[in-house]
Amino acid sequence: MRRLLSRFLICAIVIFGLQGCSEKKQESSEQPVRGLRGYKVAAKAESRVRRFPTVLQPADVSGLAFEISGPLKAVTLTVGQKVQLGDVLAEIDPRSLQTQVEQAGAGVQQAQAQLDNAEADFQRKEDLLKKGVTTQAAFDQSKAALLTSRAQLDQAKRQLDLADHNLDRSKLVAPFSGTVARIDVKSFAQVTAGQPILTLYSDDRFEMSFLVPAPTFQSLKVGQPVAVSVADMPDLSLKGEIKELGSKAEQVSAFPVVVRLENNHAGLNAGMSVEVTIEEPLIGGPSGFLLPLSVLAPEGGKELQGPATVFLYDGETSTVKRHGITIGGVRDNRLIVTQGLGAGDIVASAGVSYLADGQKVKLLPLQE
């Protein structure tokens, strides 16, 4: 009897122990209700922003040279010196050129005197021929001499014009206002026509050149305004415009773009690092919503463009569900969602890697 009672007690203990383990296992299998930090969709974007680093370069750079040869006068320019349009930058000694002008002037006077004599002789011969006092041959000879004298006077005048022009070309004049970047000659040196004398660049406007991908390039137009920021002047916001669009890619699917910037602010210098900001149409739609980067589920949207996945909050069931969207780019470190969401939708904005499709959540105060 005692043995039977002992067996009964042992069986009862085992049964109650197993039941307790089952209840603990069941309780542990239930998912806890997580707090959900959500973002309410509201802010809209009409375009996306692309940024391109580049360097300020002078809009006009010119290497200057004389058109004639000769000995230089003293060169008083210095590198970095500011000059104005029409300033004399360098000059060839004009003494020999002035002598040529004087000689050409004397040649014109001599040719004019010969022409005057030839005209007077022709007039006399013409009168004598009418009276029958001279021969036709003498008249023809006088007429030929008159024509020759006229041709000689024209030639002498051209020689004088050329001498005057050479004298004018003895002065190297600034073709625009700017800054001297380089000087290639010394004072009193003998220079030849076309020899580099100095380099001048404009400082009233700059240019920036960079490469853009084909999709962005297709949306650009000459004259389109762009924003320019200077690395050394973070608080300064400048406006430029597209001046040139290259017709041939310099790299694979990368096309050259040139932006013009007027120098309206003190402190800007060639060689400064800048960033050009271009707004282009959104991919996937004419407009979109701005969302924080943290809304993206880990398995989608790594390229920040095209299809992606977020967790959309369902207020009726207090759950989150996986939801497909289309990303049209990034603006100010926020996603531009062009498809899949509407104003007022709530998406998970924190801890998305720990969420599961259909998971129960408790919505925390919203972020907008």
C-alpha positions in Angstrom: 0.0 0.0 0.0 2.8 2.4 0.8 4.6 1.5 -2.4 1.5 2.4 -4.4 1.0 5.7 -2.7 4.7 6.6 -3.4 4.3 5.9 -7.1 1.1 8.1 -7.2 2.9 11.0 -5.6 5.9 10.8 -8.0 3.6 10.8 -11.0 1.7 13.8 -9.8 4.9 15.7 -9.2 6.1 14.9 -12.8 2.8 15.9 -14.4 2.7 19.3 -12.6 6.3 20.0 -13.4 5.7 19.3 -17.1 2.6 21.6 -17.1 4.6 24.4 -15.5 7.4 24.1 -18.1 4.8 24.2 -20.9 3.2 27.4 -19.5 6.6 29.1 -19.2 7.5 28.1 -22.8 4.2 29.5 -24.1 4.7 32.8 -22.3 8.2 33.1 -23.6 7.1 32.5 -27.2 4.9 35.6 -27.2 6.5 38.7 -28.9 6.8 41.8 -26.7 5.0 45.0 -27.9 7.8 47.4 -29.0 7.6 51.2 -28.8 7.5 52.6 -32.4 9.3 55.9 -33.2 7.4 57.0 -36.3 7.7 59.8 -38.9 4.6 61.4 -40.3 4.9 62.1 -44.1 4.4 65.8 -44.8 7.3 67.7 -46.3 7.4 67.8 -50.1 10.1 68.3 -52.6 9.8 69.3 -56.3 13.3 68.4 -57.4 16.5 66.8 -56.2 19.9 68.3 -55.6 23.2 67.2 -57.0 26.5 68.6 -55.8 29.8 68.8 -57.7 33.1 69.9 -56.2 35.3 72.0 -58.4 37.8 75.0 -58.4 37.4 78.7 -59.3 39.2 79.5 -62.5 39.5 82.9 -64.3 36.8 83.3 -67.1 39.3 84.9 -69.4 43.0 84.0 -69.6 45.1 85.6 -72.3 48.8 85.2 -73.3 49.9 88.5 -74.8 52.6 89.1 -77.4 53.8 91.8 -79.8 53.0 91.7 -83.5 56.3 93.2 -84.4 60.0 92.7 -83.4 62.2 95.2 -81.5 64.0 96.0 -78.3 61.8 96.4 -75.2 61.7 99.5 -73.0 61.7 99.0 -69.2 59.1 96.5 -67.9 57.5 97.9 -64.8 54.8 95.3 -64.3 54.7 92.8 -61.4 52.9 89.5 -61.0 49.6 90.1 -59.2 49.3 93.7 -60.4 45.8 94.8 -61.3 45.4 96.5 -64.7 42.5 98.2 -66.5 41.2 97.9 -70.0 43.5 99.9 -72.3 46.4 100.2 -70.0 49.9 100.0 -71.6 51.5 96.8 -70.3 54.8 96.8 -72.2 56.4 98.9 -75.0 58.9 98.4 -77.8 61.4 101.2 -78.1 59.6 103.4 -80.7 62.6 105.4 -82.0 63.3 103.3 -85.1 59.6 103.0 -85.8 59.2 106.7 -85.5 62.0 107.1 -88.1 60.2 104.8 -90.4 57.1 106.9 -90.1 59.0 110.1 -90.9 60.6 108.4 -93.9 57.3 107.2 -95.1 55.8 110.7 -94.7 58.6 112.2 -96.8 57.9 109.6 -99.4 54.3 110.7 -99.6 55.3 114.3 -100.0 57.7 113.4 -102.8 55.1 111.3 -104.6 52.6 114.1 -104.2 55.0 116.6 -105.8 55.6 114.2 -108.7 51.9 113.8 -109.2 51.4 117.5 -109.2 54.0 117.9 -112.0 52.6 115.0 -113.9 49.1 116.5 -113.8 50.3 119.9 -114.9 52.3 118.4 -117.8 49.3 116.3 -118.8 47.1 119.4 -118.9 49.5 121.3 -121.1 49.9 118.4 -123.5 46.1 118.0 -123.7 45.7 121.7 -124.6 48.6 121.6 -127.2 47.1 118.5 -128.8 43.8 120.3 -129.3 45.6 123.1 -131.0 47.6 120.6 -133.1 50.9 121.9 -131.7 52.0 118.5 -130.2 51.8 114.9 -131.3 49.6 112.1 -130.1 52.6 110.2 -128.9 53.7 113.0 -126.6 50.2 113.3 -125.2 50.1 109.5 -124.5 53.5 109.6 -122.8 52.3 112.4 -120.5 49.1 110.5 -119.7 51.1 107.4 -118.7 53.4 109.5 -116.5 50.3 110.8 -114.8 49.0 107.4 -114.1 52.3 106.2 -112.8 52.6 109.2 -110.4 49.1 108.5 -109.0 50.1 104.8 -108.4 53.3 105.9 -106.7 51.4 108.3 -104.4 49.0 105.5 -103.4 51.9 103.2 -102.6 53.6 105.9 -100.5 50.4 106.4 -98.5 50.1 102.7 -97.8 53.7 102.7 -96.6 52.9 105.6 -94.3 49.8 103.8 -92.9 51.9 100.6 -92.3 54.6 102.7 -90.5 51.9 104.4 -88.3 50.3 101.0 -87.6 53.7 99.5 -86.5 54.3 102.4 -84.3 50.9 101.8 -82.7 51.7 98.1 -82.3 54.8 99.0 -80.3 52.5 99.3 -77.3 51.1 96.2 -75.7 47.6 97.2 -74.4 45.4 95.3 -71.9 42.5 93.7 -73.8 40.4 93.6 -70.6 40.6 94.5 -66.9 42.4 91.9 -64.9 45.4 90.7 -63.0 48.9 89.9 -64.3 49.5 86.2 -63.8 53.0 85.8 -65.4 55.7 87.9 -67.0 58.0 86.1 -69.5 60.5 88.8 -70.5 63.0 91.1 -68.9 63.5 94.9 -69.4 65.3 96.0 -72.6 65.3 92.5 -74.1 65.0 92.0 -77.9 61.7 90.4 -78.7 60.2 88.9 -81.8 56.7 88.9 -83.2 54.5 86.4 -81.4 57.0 85.8 -78.5 55.1 85.4 -75.2 55.4 88.6 -73.1 53.0 88.1 -70.2 49.8 86.3 -69.2 46.7 88.3 -68.0 43.6 86.9 -66.4 40.2 88.6 -65.7 39.1 88.9 -62.1 35.6 90.2 -62.6 34.2 86.8 -63.3 35.1 83.1 -62.8 34.4 79.8 -64.4 34.0 76.3 -62.9 34.2 73.1 -65.0 33.3 69.6 -63.8 31.8 66.4 -65.1 28.2 65.2 -64.6 26.5 61.8 -65.2 24.4 61.4 -68.3 21.0 61.5 -66.6 21.8 64.8 -64.9 23.4 66.2 -68.1 20.2 65.6 -70.1 18.2 67.8 -67.8 20.6 70.8 -68.0 20.3 73.9 -70.2 22.6 76.8 -71.1 21.7 79.8 -68.9 20.2 77.6 -66.1 20.9 79.2 -62.7 22.9 77.1 -60.1 24.0 77.7 -56.5 27.7 78.0 -55.7 29.3 77.7 -52.2 32.9 78.4 -51.3 34.7 76.1 -48.9 36.6 79.0 -47.3 33.4 81.1 -46.9 30.7 78.7 -45.6 28.3 81.5 -44.9 28.4 82.9 -48.4 25.8 81.8 -51.0 26.5 82.7 -54.6 24.5 82.4 -57.8 26.0 81.3 -61.1 24.7 80.1 -64.4 25.6 77.3 -66.9 27.7 78.7 -69.7 28.6 75.6 -71.7 27.5 72.0 -72.1 29.9 69.7 -73.7 28.7 67.6 -76.6 31.1 64.7 -76.0 31.7 62.6 -72.9 35.2 63.0 -71.4 34.8 59.8 -69.4 32.3 57.0 -69.6 28.8 58.6 -69.4 30.3 61.8 -67.9 29.9 65.0 -69.7 31.6 68.4 -69.2 29.8 71.4 -67.8 31.1 75.0 -67.5 29.5 77.4 -65.0 30.1 81.2 -65.1 30.2 83.2 -61.8 30.3 87.0 -61.6 32.9 88.2 -59.0 30.6 90.5 -57.0 32.1 89.6 -53.5 35.4 90.6 -52.0 37.8 87.8 -51.2 37.1 85.5 -54.1 40.3 84.3 -55.9 41.2 81.9 -58.6 42.1 78.5 -57.2 39.5 78.5 -54.4 37.7 75.2 -53.7 33.9 75.5 -54.4 30.9 73.3 -54.7 28.2 73.7 -57.4 24.7 72.7 -56.5 22.3 71.8 -59.3 18.6 71.0 -58.9 17.3 68.4 -61.4 13.9 66.7 -61.9 13.1 63.8 -59.6 13.4 60.3 -60.8 10.1 58.5 -60.8 7.7 61.4 -60.6 7.4 65.2 -60.7 7.5 65.6 -56.9 8.0 63.6 -53.8 8.1 63.6 -50.0 11.2 64.2 -47.8 11.9 61.4 -45.3 14.9 60.8 -42.9 17.4 58.2 -44.1 16.7 56.1 -41.0 13.3 54.9 -42.4 14.9 52.4 -44.9 14.7 48.7 -44.1 18.1 47.0 -44.2 17.3 44.8 -47.2 16.3 47.6 -49.6 17.3 51.1 -50.8 21.1 50.9 -50.4 21.6 52.8 -53.6 19.3 55.7 -52.4 17.6 55.6 -55.8 14.9 53.4 -57.2 12.9 50.7 -55.3 13.2 50.5 -51.5 11.4 49.1 -48.5 10.0 50.8 -45.3 7.8 49.8 -42.5 4.4 51.4 -42.7 2.3 51.8 -39.5 -1.3 50.5 -39.6 -3.3 52.5 -37.0 -6.3 50.0 -37.1 -4.3 47.0 -36.1 -1.4 48.8 -34.3 1.1 46.8 -36.5 3.8 47.6 -39.0 3.9 46.2 -42.5 6.6 46.1 -45.1 5.9 48.6 -47.8 7.6 49.3 -51.2 8.5 52.8 -52.2 10.5 54.5 -55.0 13.4 56.8 -54.1 14.0 59.7 -56.4 17.3 60.9 -54.8 18.6 62.7 -51.7 18.2 66.3 -50.7 19.8 67.8 -47.6 20.5 64.3 -46.2 16.9 63.3 -46.6 15.3 60.8 -49.0 13.0 62.0 -51.7 10.2 59.4 -52.0 8.4 59.8 -55.3 6.0 56.8 -55.2 4.5 54.6 -52.5 3.6 57.1 -49.8 1.1 59.9 -49.3 0.7 62.8 -46.9 -0.2 61.7 -43.4 1.3 58.2 -43.7 3.3 57.1 -40.7 6.6 55.1 -41.3 9.0 53.6 -38.7 12.0 56.0 -38.4 14.1 54.2 -35.8 15.1 50.6 -35.0 13.7 49.3 -38.3 16.2 46.5 -38.4 14.5 45.0 -35.3 11.0 45.1 -36.8 9.1 42.3 -38.5 6.2 42.3 -40.9 2.9 42.3 -39.0 4.6 43.0 -35.6 2.5 44.7 -32.9 3.8 48.1 -31.8 3.0 50.9 -29.6 3.2 54.3 -31.4 5.3 56.9 -29.6 5.0 60.7 -30.2 5.4 61.4 -33.9 8.3 63.1 -35.6 7.5 65.4 -38.5 
